[in-house]
Amino acid sequence: MDKSTGPPSVDPEVEYDMIIVGAGPIGATLAATLGGAVGGRRVLLLERDLQEPHRIVGEYMQPEGIEMLRKLGLGHCIDRVPGRVMSKGYQIVFEGKFAELVYPTRDGSTERYQGCSFHHGRLVQSLRQAAREAPGVVLKQATVVALVHGSDGGVRGVVYRETKATVKPAAAEGEVGGAAA
């Protein structure tokens, strides 16, 4: 981008209700929810690297997290993570002694709440897939190179690069906490 001219102006034909930078667990969940049938928003989700993230350690989601994903209509994201292990509590071992912590049962049921252990990257990919499937979401592998500010100084969009040769502007209608909304 030529610094003397500043960032390009925002193309009014490329407008979204919300631009989310980062398709990790929170960004992908937010995009899938807001860009889904219930949210009904036009969402641009930008992620620098769409390959599966790799971490040495696994992850564990407590029952409340799983219940929240289900309430958001994203319970299938946990269900389709390969190699996940559901649990109904913990077992603690200390100096050869065992203690069990069992999750409570659901109200009016004998079924227990469950937590889940999984590979972080597999859950991220499942959440990204849900965002990709949401009717209002456009997911792109891209790097944000500049913010586009409105006349009031608020962030109104971003300039992003999909490849080394392509720089594109995108706009959002509103502003939340200084970020494009």
C-alpha positions as CSV (number, residue, x, y, z in Angstrom):
1,M,0.0,0.0,0.0
2,D,1.3,3.5,-0.9
3,K,1.7,5.3,2.4
4,S,1.5,8.7,0.8
5,T,-2.2,8.1,-0.2
6,G,-3.2,6.4,3.0
7,P,-5.6,3.5,3.2
8,P,-8.0,3.1,0.3
9,S,-11.5,4.3,0.7
10,V,-14.2,1.8,1.6
11,D,-16.1,0.4,-1.3
12,P,-19.8,0.8,-0.5
13,E,-20.6,-2.4,-2.4
14,V,-18.4,-4.4,0.1
15,E,-20.3,-3.8,3.3
16,Y,-20.9,-6.0,6.3
17,D,-22.8,-5.6,9.5
18,M,-19.7,-6.9,11.4
19,I,-16.1,-7.6,10.7
20,I,-14.4,-10.1,13.0
21,V,-10.6,-10.4,12.9
22,G,-9.5,-13.8,14.2
23,A,-11.3,-17.1,13.6
24,G,-10.2,-18.8,16.8
25,P,-12.7,-20.2,19.2
26,I,-14.4,-16.9,20.1
27,G,-14.2,-15.3,16.6
28,A,-15.6,-18.3,14.9
29,T,-18.3,-18.8,17.5
30,L,-19.3,-15.1,17.3
31,A,-19.4,-15.2,13.5
32,A,-21.4,-18.5,13.3
33,T,-23.9,-17.1,15.8
34,L,-24.3,-13.6,14.4
35,G,-24.2,-14.8,10.8
36,G,-26.5,-17.7,11.3
37,A,-30.3,-17.9,10.7
38,V,-31.1,-16.4,14.1
39,G,-28.5,-13.6,14.1
40,G,-29.2,-12.7,10.5
41,R,-26.2,-10.4,10.1
42,R,-23.7,-10.1,7.3
43,V,-20.3,-11.0,8.8
44,L,-16.8,-10.9,7.3
45,L,-14.5,-13.2,9.3
46,L,-10.8,-12.8,8.6
47,E,-8.2,-15.3,9.8
48,R,-4.4,-15.1,9.0
49,D,-4.0,-18.9,8.9
50,L,-6.9,-21.3,8.3
51,Q,-4.8,-24.4,8.9
52,E,-5.6,-26.4,12.0
53,P,-3.8,-24.9,14.9
54,H,-1.5,-27.3,16.8
55,R,-0.8,-27.1,20.5
56,I,1.1,-29.6,22.5
57,V,-1.6,-29.8,25.2
58,G,-5.2,-30.7,24.9
59,E,-8.2,-28.7,26.1
60,Y,-11.1,-29.4,28.4
61,M,-14.4,-27.7,28.2
62,Q,-16.5,-27.6,31.4
63,P,-20.2,-28.5,31.2
64,E,-21.3,-24.9,31.2
65,G,-19.2,-24.2,28.1
66,I,-20.8,-27.1,26.3
67,E,-24.3,-26.0,27.4
68,M,-23.6,-22.5,26.1
69,L,-22.5,-23.8,22.7
70,R,-25.8,-25.8,22.6
71,K,-27.8,-22.7,23.5
72,L,-26.1,-20.9,20.7
73,G,-27.1,-23.7,18.3
74,L,-23.5,-24.9,18.0
75,G,-23.6,-28.1,20.0
76,H,-22.8,-30.0,16.9
77,C,-19.4,-28.4,16.9
78,I,-18.4,-30.4,20.0
79,D,-20.2,-33.5,18.7
80,R,-18.2,-33.6,15.4
81,V,-14.7,-33.1,17.0
82,P,-12.8,-36.3,16.2
83,G,-11.2,-38.0,19.2
84,R,-13.2,-36.1,21.8
85,V,-13.7,-37.7,25.2
86,M,-16.8,-36.9,27.2
87,S,-16.6,-37.1,31.0
88,K,-19.1,-36.9,33.9
89,G,-16.5,-35.5,36.3
90,Y,-13.0,-35.7,37.5
91,Q,-10.8,-38.1,39.5
92,I,-8.0,-36.7,41.6
93,V,-5.1,-38.8,42.6
94,F,-2.7,-37.6,45.3
95,E,-0.2,-39.7,47.2
96,G,-2.0,-42.9,46.1
97,K,-5.4,-41.6,47.3
98,F,-8.3,-41.1,45.0
99,A,-11.1,-38.5,45.1
100,E,-14.0,-38.3,42.6
101,L,-15.8,-35.1,41.7
102,V,-18.9,-36.0,39.8
103,Y,-21.0,-33.4,37.9
104,P,-24.6,-33.0,39.0
105,T,-27.6,-34.4,37.2
106,R,-29.7,-32.3,35.0
107,D,-32.9,-31.0,36.6
108,G,-35.6,-33.7,36.6
109,S,-33.3,-36.2,35.0
110,T,-30.9,-39.0,35.9
111,E,-28.6,-37.7,33.1
112,R,-25.4,-36.0,34.3
113,Y,-23.9,-32.9,32.8
114,Q,-20.8,-33.7,30.9
115,G,-17.4,-32.0,30.2
116,C,-15.3,-32.8,27.1
117,S,-11.6,-33.1,26.4
118,F,-10.4,-32.6,22.9
119,H,-7.6,-31.4,20.6
120,H,-7.8,-27.6,20.5
121,G,-7.2,-27.3,16.8
122,R,-10.0,-29.8,16.0
123,L,-12.5,-27.8,17.9
124,V,-11.3,-24.6,16.2
125,Q,-11.8,-26.2,12.8
126,S,-15.2,-27.4,13.8
127,L,-16.2,-23.9,14.9
128,R,-14.8,-22.4,11.7
129,Q,-16.8,-24.9,9.7
130,A,-20.0,-23.8,11.5
131,A,-19.1,-20.2,10.6
132,R,-18.5,-21.2,7.0
133,E,-21.9,-22.9,6.9
134,A,-23.7,-19.9,8.4
135,P,-25.6,-18.1,5.6
136,G,-24.4,-14.6,6.5
137,V,-20.7,-15.3,7.0
138,V,-17.9,-14.9,4.5
139,L,-14.7,-16.5,5.9
140,K,-11.4,-15.5,4.3
141,Q,-7.8,-16.3,4.9
142,A,-6.4,-12.8,5.1
143,T,-4.2,-10.4,7.1
144,V,-5.5,-7.0,8.2
145,V,-3.1,-4.3,7.1
146,A,-4.9,-1.2,8.2
147,L,-8.0,0.1,9.9
148,V,-10.4,2.4,8.0
149,H,-11.7,5.3,10.2
150,G,-14.9,7.3,9.7
151,S,-15.1,11.1,9.9
152,D,-15.9,10.7,13.6
153,G,-12.7,8.8,14.2
154,G,-14.5,5.5,14.8
155,V,-13.3,2.3,13.1
156,R,-15.6,1.7,10.1
157,G,-13.7,-1.1,8.3
158,V,-10.4,-2.8,7.6
159,V,-8.0,-3.1,4.7
160,Y,-6.9,-6.7,4.3
161,R,-4.6,-8.7,2.2
162,E,-5.6,-12.2,0.9
163,T,-2.4,-12.7,-1.0
164,K,0.8,-10.7,-1.2
165,A,-0.5,-8.9,-4.3
166,T,-4.1,-8.2,-3.3
167,V,-5.2,-5.5,-0.8
168,K,-9.0,-5.0,-0.3
169,P,-11.1,-2.7,1.8
170,A,-14.2,-3.9,3.7
171,A,-16.7,-1.8,5.7
172,A,-19.0,-2.4,8.6
173,E,-22.1,-0.4,9.4
174,G,-21.5,0.4,13.1
175,E,-18.9,0.5,15.8
176,V,-18.5,-1.4,19.1
177,G,-15.8,-0.5,21.6
178,G,-13.6,1.1,19.0
179,A,-13.7,-2.0,16.7
180,A,-15.7,-2.5,13.5
181,A,-19.1,-3.9,14.3
